[in-house]
Amino acid sequence: MEDEETTLALIKYYCYERYFSHAVDAAAAAQRKFGNDPIFSFFHAYGTLMQDQIQEASVELAAIRDSQDVSLCTLMALVYAEKKQTNPDREVIQELDTKVKEDRKTASPKSLYYAGMFLWLMGRNDKAREYTERMIKLSNGSREGIVLKAWIDVTSGKDAYARKAGKYFDEALKERADAFALMGKTQYYEYRQNYSGALEMVNQIIVSFPGFLPALIKKMKLLLNLQDWEQTIDAAHRLLQKDKNNPEALRMLALHSLCRDGDINETVKQLSNLISSLDILEPHNPELFYRMSLAFTRIVRFLVFFPQHVMAQNNLFCLKALHFQQNILYLCL
């Protein structure tokens, strides 16, 4: 049985990795299991918004905008939703922006935390750090805030910040080990290219939280980084036993068939399975279709004679993405 904290870690992972339909489903399951905690409602609305279902998301956000813990992040999300409209209402945006500036002056630590979380997920690391550091100060060193700050730093793309993240994760993990902090320390080791250390950390997550699928996905990718194809594929099969349509595992099998076995027919089969999986699980996520195609696209560039039926499957990824976003055409060429 997953507790609320581990469920939240799962939802945060899906949002960070931009598996937005997964995030919506996990948030809906959490609402049924744990009741209508506003944070699960917020993540449900956030995942919906990031799939360009703007009207539905806006209605969900409006329903929780007065909930104290999530009011600030909800206002920020409403600003983003309005900006995504075909014809944004500048007066509405200005009104919401003003409300954010007013409310953050008296916001509770929890409200600042979730605002920082939202900003981090949106890629606004500097602003996210500002909110999170204020939250840590107001709460006299909140462990939750320290873990988020470490995540912000390790994913900042700035080495000066990323190198400091390890000590923040260690500080939080001394108190207790939770899935979000352990995944963060794994991310830190991976950033430092300490793959064996990352693997040790992820094994700890698998033992402590056996139902936490992101740990199995991370282990599979780490094994590939260690160039251990046999264990990588074993990990992919174990992942598929728990999640039969897992896109990351299906992509790994396709890469193995192409790069290691040179089995073109099996590659086409696995690519077809992957496309079908994404059609079912993430139908409104063109960015994910594109990302899944990248490894195969890069291989194409290094091969003079590339099997046309494999290329056709890979092109289908791009066409799926283009069905939603015409502006990434140049990326698929």
C-alpha positions as CSV (number, residue, x, y, z in Angstrom):
1,M,0.0,0.0,0.0
2,E,1.4,3.4,-1.0
3,D,1.1,6.2,1.4
4,E,0.3,9.8,0.5
5,E,3.9,10.9,0.5
6,T,5.0,8.2,-2.0
7,T,2.0,8.8,-4.2
8,L,2.9,12.5,-4.3
9,A,6.5,11.5,-5.2
10,L,5.1,9.5,-8.1
11,I,2.9,12.4,-9.3
12,K,5.9,14.8,-9.1
13,Y,8.0,12.4,-11.1
14,Y,5.4,12.1,-13.8
15,C,5.1,15.9,-14.0
16,Y,8.9,16.4,-14.0
17,E,9.3,13.8,-16.8
18,R,6.4,15.4,-18.6
19,Y,4.2,12.3,-18.6
20,F,1.1,14.4,-18.1
21,S,-1.6,11.9,-18.7
22,H,0.1,9.6,-16.2
23,A,0.1,12.4,-13.7
24,V,-3.6,13.0,-14.2
25,D,-4.4,9.3,-13.7
26,A,-2.2,9.1,-10.6
27,A,-3.8,12.2,-9.2
28,A,-7.3,10.9,-9.8
29,A,-6.4,7.6,-8.1
30,A,-5.0,9.6,-5.2
31,Q,-8.2,11.6,-4.9
32,R,-10.2,8.4,-4.7
33,K,-7.8,6.8,-2.2
34,F,-7.0,9.7,0.1
35,G,-9.9,12.0,-0.4
36,N,-10.0,15.4,-2.0
37,D,-6.8,16.9,-0.8
38,P,-6.4,20.1,-2.7
39,I,-2.8,19.2,-3.8
40,F,-4.1,16.2,-5.7
41,S,-6.7,18.4,-7.3
42,F,-4.0,20.8,-8.3
43,F,-1.8,18.2,-9.9
44,H,-4.8,16.8,-11.7
45,A,-5.5,20.3,-13.1
46,Y,-1.8,20.9,-13.9
47,G,-1.6,17.6,-15.9
48,T,-4.7,18.5,-17.7
49,L,-3.5,22.0,-18.5
50,M,-0.2,20.7,-19.8
51,Q,-2.1,18.6,-22.3
52,D,-3.6,21.8,-23.7
53,Q,-7.0,21.1,-22.2
54,I,-7.2,24.6,-21.1
55,Q,-10.9,25.1,-20.3
56,E,-11.2,21.9,-18.3
57,A,-8.0,22.8,-16.3
58,S,-9.2,26.3,-15.7
59,V,-12.4,25.1,-14.2
60,E,-10.5,22.7,-11.9
61,L,-8.1,25.4,-10.9
62,A,-10.9,27.9,-10.2
63,A,-12.5,25.4,-7.8
64,I,-9.4,25.3,-5.5
65,R,-8.0,28.8,-5.9
66,D,-9.1,29.7,-2.3
67,S,-7.6,26.6,-0.7
68,Q,-4.9,28.0,1.5
69,D,-2.0,25.5,0.8
70,V,-2.4,25.6,-3.0
71,S,-3.8,29.1,-3.6
72,L,-0.5,30.6,-4.8
73,C,0.4,27.8,-7.2
74,T,-3.1,27.8,-8.4
75,L,-3.1,31.5,-9.2
76,M,0.2,31.0,-11.1
77,A,-1.3,28.1,-13.1
78,L,-4.3,30.3,-13.9
79,V,-2.0,33.0,-15.3
80,Y,-0.3,30.3,-17.4
81,A,-3.7,29.0,-18.6
82,E,-4.9,32.4,-19.6
83,K,-1.7,33.0,-21.6
84,K,-2.2,29.8,-23.5
85,Q,-5.6,30.9,-24.6
86,T,-6.0,31.7,-28.3
87,N,-6.9,35.3,-27.4
88,P,-5.5,35.9,-23.9
89,D,-7.3,38.5,-21.8
90,R,-4.6,40.9,-20.7
91,E,-6.8,42.4,-18.0
92,V,-7.4,38.9,-16.5
93,I,-3.6,38.2,-16.6
94,Q,-2.8,41.5,-14.9
95,E,-5.5,40.9,-12.2
96,L,-4.1,37.4,-11.5
97,D,-0.5,38.6,-11.5
98,T,-1.4,41.4,-9.0
99,K,-3.1,38.8,-6.8
100,V,0.0,36.6,-6.9
101,K,2.2,39.5,-5.8
102,E,-0.2,40.4,-3.0
103,D,-0.7,36.8,-1.7
104,R,3.0,35.8,-1.7
105,K,3.7,38.5,1.0
106,T,1.6,36.7,3.5
107,A,1.7,33.1,2.1
108,S,2.2,30.2,4.5
109,P,5.3,28.0,4.1
110,K,3.2,25.2,2.5
111,S,1.8,27.6,0.0
112,L,5.3,28.9,-0.9
113,Y,6.5,25.3,-1.2
114,Y,3.9,24.4,-3.8
115,A,4.4,27.6,-5.6
116,G,8.1,26.8,-5.8
117,M,7.2,23.3,-7.0
118,F,5.1,24.7,-9.8
119,L,7.8,27.1,-10.9
120,W,10.3,24.3,-10.9
121,L,8.1,22.0,-13.0
122,M,7.7,24.9,-15.4
123,G,11.4,25.2,-15.8
124,R,11.7,28.5,-13.9
125,N,14.4,27.4,-11.6
126,D,15.7,30.8,-10.4
127,K,12.2,31.9,-9.4
128,A,11.5,28.5,-7.9
129,R,14.6,28.7,-5.7
130,E,13.5,32.2,-4.5
131,Y,10.2,30.8,-3.3
132,T,11.6,27.7,-1.8
133,E,14.4,29.5,0.1
134,R,11.8,31.8,1.6
135,M,9.7,28.8,2.6
136,I,12.7,27.2,4.3
137,K,13.5,30.4,6.2
138,L,9.9,30.8,7.4
139,S,9.6,27.2,8.5
140,N,13.0,27.1,10.3
141,G,14.6,24.7,7.9
142,S,11.8,22.5,6.6
143,R,13.0,19.2,5.4
144,E,10.5,19.2,2.6
145,G,11.8,22.5,1.4
146,I,15.4,21.4,1.6
147,V,14.6,18.4,-0.7
148,L,12.8,20.6,-3.2
149,K,15.7,23.1,-3.2
150,A,18.1,20.2,-3.9
151,W,16.0,19.1,-6.8
152,I,15.9,22.6,-8.2
153,D,19.7,22.9,-7.9
154,V,20.5,19.5,-9.4
155,T,18.3,20.1,-12.4
156,S,19.3,23.8,-12.8
157,G,21.8,23.2,-15.6
158,K,24.3,25.3,-13.6
159,D,27.2,23.3,-12.1
160,A,27.8,25.7,-9.2
161,Y,24.3,24.9,-7.9
162,A,24.1,21.3,-9.0
163,R,27.3,20.4,-7.0
164,K,25.8,21.7,-3.8
165,A,22.6,19.6,-4.2
166,G,24.2,16.4,-2.8
167,K,24.7,17.9,0.7
168,Y,21.1,19.1,0.8
169,F,19.8,15.6,-0.1
170,D,22.1,14.1,2.5
171,E,20.8,16.5,5.1
172,A,17.2,15.5,4.4
173,L,18.0,11.8,4.2
174,K,19.6,11.8,7.6
175,E,16.2,12.5,9.1
176,R,14.4,9.8,7.0
177,A,14.4,8.3,3.6
178,D,11.5,9.0,1.3
179,A,11.1,8.2,-2.4
180,F,11.3,11.8,-3.6
181,A,14.6,12.5,-1.7
182,L,16.1,9.2,-2.7
183,M,15.3,9.8,-6.4
184,G,16.9,13.2,-6.0
185,K,20.1,11.8,-4.6
186,T,20.1,9.3,-7.5
187,Q,19.7,12.2,-9.9
188,Y,22.7,13.9,-8.2
189,Y,24.9,10.8,-8.5
190,E,23.9,10.5,-12.2
191,Y,24.7,14.2,-12.7
192,R,28.2,13.5,-11.3
193,Q,28.4,10.5,-13.6
194,N,28.7,8.2,-10.5
195,Y,26.5,5.5,-12.0
196,S,27.4,2.9,-9.5
197,G,26.5,5.2,-6.7
198,A,23.2,6.0,-8.4
199,L,22.5,2.3,-8.9
200,E,23.1,1.6,-5.2
201,M,20.7,4.4,-4.3
202,V,18.0,3.3,-6.7
203,N,18.2,-0.3,-5.4
204,Q,17.5,1.1,-2.0
205,I,14.3,2.7,-3.4
206,I,13.2,-0.5,-5.0
207,V,13.6,-2.4,-1.7
208,S,12.0,0.3,0.4
209,F,9.2,1.2,-2.1
210,P,8.6,-1.9,-4.3
211,G,5.6,-0.4,-6.1
212,F,7.4,2.8,-7.1
213,L,7.9,2.3,-10.9
214,P,10.1,5.4,-11.5
215,A,12.9,3.6,-9.6
216,L,12.7,0.6,-11.9
217,I,12.8,3.0,-14.9
218,K,15.8,4.8,-13.5
219,K,17.6,1.5,-12.8
220,M,17.1,0.4,-16.4
221,K,18.6,3.6,-17.7
222,L,21.5,3.5,-15.3
223,L,22.4,0.0,-16.4
224,L,22.5,1.2,-20.0
225,N,24.8,4.0,-18.9
226,L,27.0,1.3,-17.5
227,Q,26.8,-0.4,-20.9
228,D,25.4,-3.6,-19.3
229,W,22.9,-4.5,-22.0
230,E,22.0,-7.9,-20.5
231,Q,20.9,-6.4,-17.2
232,T,19.3,-3.5,-19.0
233,I,17.0,-5.8,-21.0
234,D,16.4,-7.9,-17.9
235,A,15.3,-4.7,-16.1
236,A,13.1,-3.7,-19.1
237,H,11.3,-7.1,-18.9
238,R,10.8,-6.8,-15.1
239,L,9.3,-3.4,-15.7
240,L,6.9,-4.7,-18.3
241,Q,5.8,-7.4,-15.9
242,K,4.6,-4.6,-13.6
243,D,3.5,-2.2,-16.3
244,K,2.8,-4.1,-19.6
245,N,2.7,-0.9,-21.8
246,N,5.5,1.0,-20.2
247,P,6.9,3.3,-22.9
248,E,10.4,3.5,-21.5
249,A,10.8,-0.2,-21.4
250,L,9.4,-0.7,-24.9
251,R,11.8,2.0,-26.2
252,M,14.7,0.1,-24.6
253,L,13.7,-3.1,-26.2
254,A,13.5,-1.4,-29.6
255,L,17.0,0.1,-29.1
256,H,18.4,-3.3,-28.1
257,S,16.9,-5.0,-31.1
258,L,18.3,-2.4,-33.4
259,C,21.7,-1.6,-31.9
260,R,22.8,-4.9,-30.3
261,D,20.9,-7.6,-32.2
262,G,20.5,-5.9,-35.6
263,D,17.1,-7.5,-35.8
264,I,15.2,-5.2,-38.1
265,N,11.9,-7.1,-37.9
266,E,11.9,-7.1,-34.1
267,T,12.9,-3.4,-34.1
268,V,9.8,-2.6,-36.2
269,K,7.6,-4.7,-33.9
270,Q,8.9,-3.0,-30.8
271,L,8.6,0.5,-32.3
272,S,5.0,-0.4,-33.3
273,N,4.3,-1.5,-29.7
274,L,5.8,1.8,-28.4
275,I,3.7,3.9,-30.7
276,S,0.6,2.0,-29.7
277,S,1.5,2.4,-26.0
278,L,1.9,6.2,-26.4
279,D,-1.4,6.4,-28.3
280,I,-3.1,4.8,-25.4
281,L,-1.3,6.3,-22.4
282,E,-0.2,9.7,-23.6
283,P,-2.5,10.6,-26.6
284,H,-2.2,14.4,-26.1
285,N,1.6,14.6,-25.6
286,P,3.4,15.5,-28.8
287,E,6.6,16.4,-27.0
288,L,6.8,12.9,-25.6
289,F,6.3,11.3,-29.1
290,Y,9.2,13.5,-30.3
291,R,11.5,12.7,-27.4
292,M,10.9,9.0,-27.9
293,S,12.0,9.3,-31.5
294,L,15.2,11.1,-30.8
295,A,17.5,8.1,-30.2
296,F,16.4,6.4,-33.4
297,T,16.7,9.7,-35.3
298,R,20.3,10.0,-34.2
299,I,21.1,6.5,-35.3
300,V,19.7,7.3,-38.7
301,R,22.2,10.1,-39.1
302,F,25.1,7.6,-38.6
303,L,23.9,4.9,-41.0
304,V,24.1,5.2,-44.7
305,F,21.8,2.3,-45.4
306,F,19.0,2.5,-42.9
307,P,16.1,0.1,-43.2
308,Q,13.2,1.9,-44.7
309,H,10.6,0.2,-42.6
310,V,12.4,1.2,-39.4
311,M,12.7,4.7,-40.7
312,A,9.0,4.7,-41.5
313,Q,8.1,3.7,-37.9
314,N,10.4,6.4,-36.6
315,N,8.9,9.0,-38.9
316,L,5.5,8.1,-37.5
317,F,6.6,9.4,-34.1
318,C,7.2,12.8,-35.8
319,L,3.9,12.7,-37.6
320,K,2.1,11.9,-34.4
321,A,3.8,15.0,-32.8
322,L,3.1,17.1,-35.8
323,H,-0.5,16.2,-35.6
324,F,-0.6,18.4,-32.5
325,Q,2.3,20.8,-33.0
326,Q,3.3,21.9,-36.5
327,N,6.1,24.1,-35.2
328,I,8.4,21.2,-34.4
329,L,8.7,20.1,-38.1
330,Y,12.3,21.2,-38.4
331,L,13.2,19.0,-35.4
332,C,12.1,15.8,-37.1
333,L,14.1,16.4,-40.4
